[in-house]
Amino acid sequence: MAEEIRAEMVANVWKVVASAGDTVSEGDTLVILESMKMEIPVVAESDGVVQQLVVNEGDVVQDGDLIAVIG
């Protein structure tokens, strides 16, 4: 079953660490968001393969926006 990783706040995508097709483990950083001069890592919540990464560096995400899908 695919797991959707969603933004928990309004933020800028500062750095994209993972790519589609990458194998990740629970706790691995997928992207780093920046909000109010703070860096917030977005991590995989389970082991799997990144099926889709829908953000790019410089994008602005809103609360609830899809960041990645892990299957």
C-alpha positions in Angstrom: 0.0 0.0 0.0 1.4 3.4 -1.0 2.0 6.0 1.8 1.5 9.7 1.0 3.9 12.2 2.7 2.2 15.6 3.1 3.4 19.0 4.2 2.5 19.9 7.8 3.0 23.6 7.4 3.5 26.4 4.8 7.1 26.3 3.8 9.7 26.6 1.0 11.3 23.5 -0.4 14.9 24.2 0.4 16.5 21.0 -0.7 15.4 17.8 -2.3 17.4 14.8 -0.9 15.6 11.8 -2.4 14.6 10.9 -6.0 11.9 8.8 -7.5 13.1 5.2 -7.5 15.2 5.5 -4.4 14.9 2.9 -1.7 14.4 4.5 1.7 14.2 3.4 5.3 12.0 4.7 8.0 13.5 8.0 9.2 15.4 8.8 6.0 15.2 12.4 4.9 13.2 13.0 1.7 13.3 16.8 1.5 14.2 19.7 3.7 11.7 22.5 4.1 12.5 26.1 5.3 10.1 28.2 7.3 10.9 31.2 9.3 14.7 30.6 8.9 14.3 27.1 10.3 15.2 23.9 8.4 12.6 21.1 8.8 13.4 17.7 7.5 10.5 15.7 6.0 11.3 12.0 6.6 10.0 8.7 5.4 7.5 7.2 7.8 8.1 3.6 6.6 10.5 1.6 4.5 9.9 1.4 0.8 10.7 2.9 -2.6 10.0 6.5 -3.5 7.3 6.1 -6.2 6.7 9.8 -6.8 8.3 13.0 -5.6 6.1 16.0 -6.5 8.1 19.0 -5.3 11.2 20.7 -6.6 13.7 23.0 -4.8 12.3 26.5 -4.6 8.6 25.3 -4.5 6.3 26.6 -1.9 4.1 24.0 -0.2 0.9 24.6 1.8 -0.3 22.6 4.8 -1.6 19.3 3.4 0.2 19.5 0.0 1.5 16.1 -1.3 5.3 15.9 -1.2 6.0 12.3 -2.0 4.5 8.8 -2.3 6.4 5.8 -0.9 5.3 2.3 -1.9 
